[in-house]
Amino acid sequence: MNQNVFYLDTGFWGWLYKILTPVEWLMTQIMDLFHSFLVMLGMHPVGVSWVFSIIFLVLFVQACIFPIFYKQMKSMRKMQALQPKMQKIQNKYKGKTDQASKEAMSREMMKLYQDNDANPAGSCLPMLVQGPVFMCMFYVLSAIPYIARGKRAALGAFDVETAKQFSESKVLGLVNTTDTFGSGDLTVKIIIGVFVALMCACMFYMQWLSMNKNMNPATMQGQAASMQKAMLWIFPVMYIFSGITMPFAVLVYWLTNNVCNLLRTFWQLYAFPTPGSPAADAKEIRDHEKENARRAKSGQQSLEEEALDKAKVEAERKESEGYQRQQPQRKRKPKKK
């Protein structure tokens, strides 16, 4: 990269990042606030305090996104519960290509969503938030060295002096926040390589969990299975090529974000698994054991004992009334006088 020209401020990217300036300004203020707090606690203003401020920024963003993610999980559960009804509507209009049939199917689908308070776009909301945030974080952390050298105007809380503090910060005296794989020595290359490997491992394991624990085996057939297996490898490989070009500060942000996403995936598997998936079967067993423990503590029957009693009552009823199902009686209309 040209050390005198910040290319993210030119062309299409310059136009895009200009639109995201309010987000970039806010992120610099939050980072500076966390940094000031850490300095107040006794940490040196130049050094690892800036790395921790990046980590705290990630945690702050994740805390803001979590309510949206929780809403997304509830929306996905509703959509999954509606799958049989959606399939029924689709089968009703299967093979009909006329405009009237397409509009009728669309209306019935929309009514189904509205009646059940389901949003098919709900799963996209966290990505719509995280995507611009990551882009802005990459932009801010990439722009800081240029601000420090006076090749770019100040950005939010980062004036020349603050940018110099950030650019001079090192982690354990080994790797600078602005170092990249190509610009650093062997030690820097090893540290960045470890960070990239951890990023890839987090992404791979997260994809593996989703594919093997949170998907209905019936849906993992044919093209869907091939797509999931491809994603299992494609994203980690993309991390390798993109990670080695980014400043170390961006890798700190990226790895922390991946760890948070992995922990959130564990929570999803525990609380909101996909129906029919191995995680859902494990949750059913877990819930069954919890309910039996609750009943035992309160002196109530276990679920098995309750089911056995109901079966006995039903058997006695059939024994006394016979096994022939009573035919429904048609109501007679009153005779007209």
Disulfide bonds with the S-S distance in Angstrom:
none
